[in-house]
Amino acid sequence: MSTAVTRSDASGPAPRTAAASGRGRDPHRRRAILAAADQVIRRDGPDAPMSAIAAAAGISKPILYRHFGDKSGLYRALAERHVDALMARVRAEFHGPADLRGRARAAVDAYLGMVQRNLNLYRFLVHRATAEDPRTRGDLGLMVRRLGEELADLLTAEGRAGGPVRARITAHAVIGMVQAAGEWWLEHPEVDRATVVEDLTCAVVGAVTGAPPGT
């Protein structure tokens, strides 16, 4: 992966000039750089230095930034690469064929499972990138709000949660609850994931239907 990037950047000064002018950025090269960033962050954790990412991609740090405009652009590209995939998986479970409890369980389990498998990347994006860059923080917040709106529309279409306004309040509350509980769970790995999934499923169903958790 990194060898391909090295060869591409070793081809002469023309690519560097194109990158500096903001035109002609090679999407294949960008994907290779993002793959190198993934590898380094997974290996070194959320505090991985930009210099290590550049080295893994076979380029210098200034060239790394040029491909994305600046460090903020790199953060946002990584967020799009991973958070979009996470949201798409959760969204698919929302719209699955199961009943409400089955869909809630599948969505919660998909979310926690993907976070658990990509823990360093999750912490890099949700903790470091959002702390360092307001635009990344805004992008991630918008993604979460959009997911809440989609869930609200689904609840409304199914005649749940007592109407459109209450459906929106409930949907955004549910999204925030799952996200916050997931953050807590990441700090308590001794708690079995199945337990967290089951308890969160009960809480989600209770919030949507008004039934006490566990019923």
LINWODA-V992854 format. One line per field, one symbol per residue. phi: phi as a letter, one per 20 degrees, with the letter a starting at -180 (. if undefined). A space follows every 10 residues. Layout:
# LINWODA-V992854
phi->???
This chain:
# LINWODA-V992854
phi->.ffffgffee fpfggfffff encmfffffg fffffffgff fffenfegff ffffffemce fgfgfffcna fgffgfffff fdfgffffff gffgefeffg ffffffffff fffffffcff fgffffdfff fecfffgfff ffffffffff fffffffemd mmogffffff ffffffffff ffffffecff efggffffff gfffffffen eggne
